[in-house]
Amino acid sequence: MTVTAHPTTASDAATAAIAMRKVVILGATSGIALEVQRQLARRGCELLLVARSPQRLGEIQADLAIRGAERVLTYAADLASVQQHATIFEFVHQTLPDFDTVLLAYGSMRDQKDSETSVDVLLEELQVNFVSATAILTLFAADLERRGTGCLAAITSVAGDRGRRSNYVYGSAKGALSLFLQGLRSRLHPAGVRVITIKPGPVQTAMTDHLPNAARFANPAEVACDIVCALERRSPDVLYTPRIWRYVMTAVQQIPETIFKRLSF
Ligand SMILES: NC(=O)c1ccc[n+]([C@@H]2O[C@H](COP(=O)([O-])OP(=O)(O)OC[C@H]3O[C@@H](n4cnc5c(N)ncnc54)[C@H](OP(=O)(O)O)[C@@H]3O)[C@@H](O)[C@H]2O)c1
């Protein structure tokens, strides 16, 4: 698939406020995205939701309309399949051509042990969390770059800040995605397009509800509130949420490798 971009001249428009009114959510059935969408609906935004299940999309669409969304469009597709990206993007282009914000929220965290014993599972995890994510972000990036406006945000994870023995496959995909976003941010800055890297700590969603101590994880509504603030430009380029994770991960990154490799978490 060819990506066409027509960069605008350099400007500092990235630092100027833009109204967030028309938002595309990639992975709209995610527990975190659901809360973000509710907060955006209360602000009267127009939403275009992409996820796998048409039935769930219909339910979410009805819920968000009641909560005040100006308009809710849906498109059922498998975001992990790069072959479907062109038709997803075409739908967005036809129905919400002047979208101003994109939030990539889908992701998969399977048991690390499965990736250790099956290369197929390993590759699926990298496909969902990194390969497909960078592919679809590239399509949206070119469009915003051509228009010289907007915001691209993607949920990575604190797991991407350091490779842990129990979670390094998921972590490496998220870490690579964070690096991709860092470069994309630099590329799009002259065009006035903002790129936000969102790094949550553990959050109470379907992804984590089987884990020990899940009840102590962050509330998705609290995390969504931080994300919406970031989308509205009240936050740095890299958002740790809850905020304490910025300090936790700074400390974790300082642990010497000779010690870190002996830690069992
Ligand atoms: N929960 C946490 O502790 C935590 C922490 C840090 C980062 N994150 C990240 O936050 C984002 C949102 O996660 P969440 O906590 O909201 O989890 P979630 O509720 O389990 O949602 C996961 C989302 O990803 C989609 N998805 C999963 N596997 C997929 C696949 N193979 N192909 C296409 N779509 C797939 C799901 O679609 P279906 O509904 O169709 O299954 C769903 O929309 C993810 O990127 C996750 O990695 C989560």
The ligand as an SDF file (V2000), in Angstrom:
LIG
                    3D

 48 52  0  0  0  0  0  0  0  0999 V2000
   -4.9510   -3.1000   31.1670 N   0  0  0  0  0  0  0  0  0  0  0  0
   -3.6890   -2.8170   31.4470 C   0  0  0  0  0  0  0  0  0  0  0  0
   -3.1910   -3.0930   32.5610 O   0  0  0  0  0  0  0  0  0  0  0  0
   -2.8280   -2.1110   30.4430 C   0  0  0  0  0  0  0  0  0  0  0  0
   -1.6220   -1.5590   30.8700 C   0  0  0  0  0  0  0  0  0  0  0  0
   -0.8050   -0.9210   29.9530 C   0  0  0  0  0  0  0  0  0  0  0  0
   -1.1930   -0.8360   28.6340 C   0  0  0  0  0  0  0  0  0  0  0  0
   -2.3720   -1.3810   28.2320 N   0  0  0  0  0  0  0  0  0  0  0  0
   -2.7300   -1.2620   26.8280 C   0  0  0  0  0  0  0  0  0  0  0  0
   -3.9200   -0.5100   26.7520 O   0  0  0  0  0  0  0  0  0  0  0  0
   -4.6060   -0.8380   25.5490 C   0  0  0  0  0  0  0  0  0  0  0  0
   -6.0510   -1.1390   25.8920 C   0  0  0  0  0  0  0  0  0  0  0  0
   -6.0810   -2.3450   26.6590 O   0  0  0  0  0  0  0  0  0  0  0  0
   -7.2300   -2.6570   27.7080 P   0  0  0  0  0  0  0  0  0  0  0  0
   -6.5900   -2.7420   29.0280 O   0  0  0  0  0  0  0  0  0  0  0  0
   -8.3420   -1.7260   27.4950 O   0  0  0  0  0  0  0  0  0  0  0  0
   -7.5880   -4.1500   27.2870 O   0  0  0  0  0  0  0  0  0  0  0  0
   -8.9080   -4.8510   26.7800 P   0  0  0  0  0  0  0  0  0  0  0  0
  -10.1080   -4.3160   27.4600 O   0  0  0  0  0  0  0  0  0  0  0  0
   -8.6110   -6.3050   26.8760 O   0  0  0  0  0  0  0  0  0  0  0  0
   -9.0010   -4.4160   25.2320 O   0  0  0  0  0  0  0  0  0  0  0  0
   -8.1550   -4.9380   24.2650 C   0  0  0  0  0  0  0  0  0  0  0  0
   -8.5970   -4.4040   22.9150 C   0  0  0  0  0  0  0  0  0  0  0  0
   -7.7330   -4.9040   21.9100 O   0  0  0  0  0  0  0  0  0  0  0  0
   -8.4790   -5.6760   20.9560 C   0  0  0  0  0  0  0  0  0  0  0  0
   -7.7210   -6.8490   20.5580 N   0  0  0  0  0  0  0  0  0  0  0  0
   -7.1770   -7.7830   21.3640 C   0  0  0  0  0  0  0  0  0  0  0  0
   -6.5660   -8.7280   20.6430 N   0  0  0  0  0  0  0  0  0  0  0  0
   -6.7610   -8.3960   19.3580 C   0  0  0  0  0  0  0  0  0  0  0  0
   -6.3960   -9.0090   18.1280 C   0  0  0  0  0  0  0  0  0  0  0  0
   -5.7080  -10.1560   18.0790 N   0  0  0  0  0  0  0  0  0  0  0  0
   -6.7450   -8.3960   16.9990 N   0  0  0  0  0  0  0  0  0  0  0  0
   -7.4420   -7.2250   17.0130 C   0  0  0  0  0  0  0  0  0  0  0  0
   -7.8370   -6.6050   18.1570 N   0  0  0  0  0  0  0  0  0  0  0  0
   -7.4930   -7.1940   19.2960 C   0  0  0  0  0  0  0  0  0  0  0  0
   -9.7490   -6.0720   21.6850 C   0  0  0  0  0  0  0  0  0  0  0  0
  -10.7640   -6.3520   20.7530 O   0  0  0  0  0  0  0  0  0  0  0  0
  -11.9640   -7.3970   21.0760 P   0  0  0  0  0  0  0  0  0  0  0  0
  -12.8890   -6.6390   22.0000 O   0  0  0  0  0  0  0  0  0  0  0  0
  -12.5370   -7.6920   19.7470 O   0  0  0  0  0  0  0  0  0  0  0  0
  -11.3290   -8.5820   21.7290 O   0  0  0  0  0  0  0  0  0  0  0  0
  -10.0060   -4.8210   22.5100 C   0  0  0  0  0  0  0  0  0  0  0  0
  -10.5630   -3.8080   21.7210 O   0  0  0  0  0  0  0  0  0  0  0  0
   -3.8500   -2.0150   24.9340 C   0  0  0  0  0  0  0  0  0  0  0  0
   -2.9820   -1.5480   23.9340 O   0  0  0  0  0  0  0  0  0  0  0  0
   -3.0510   -2.5360   26.1000 C   0  0  0  0  0  0  0  0  0  0  0  0
   -1.8920   -3.2210   25.6620 O   0  0  0  0  0  0  0  0  0  0  0  0
   -3.2150   -2.0090   29.1010 C   0  0  0  0  0  0  0  0  0  0  0  0
  1  2  1  0
  2  3  2  0
  2  4  1  0
  4  5  1  0
  4 48  2  0
  5  6  2  0
  6  7  1  0
  7  8  2  0
  8  9  1  0
  8 48  1  0
  9 10  1  0
  9 46  1  0
 10 11  1  0
 11 12  1  0
 11 44  1  0
 12 13  1  0
 13 14  1  0
 14 15  2  0
 14 16  1  0
 14 17  1  0
 17 18  1  0
 18 19  2  0
 18 20  1  0
 18 21  1  0
 21 22  1  0
 22 23  1  0
 23 24  1  0
 23 42  1  0
 24 25  1  0
 25 26  1  0
 25 36  1  0
 26 27  1  0
 26 35  1  0
 27 28  2  0
 28 29  1  0
 29 30  1  0
 29 35  2  0
 30 31  1  0
 30 32  2  0
 32 33  1  0
 33 34  2  0
 34 35  1  0
 36 37  1  0
 36 42  1  0
 37 38  1  0
 38 39  2  0
 38 40  1  0
 38 41  1  0
 42 43  1  0
 44 45  1  0
 44 46  1  0
 46 47  1  0
M  CHG  2   8   1  16  -1
M  END
$$$$
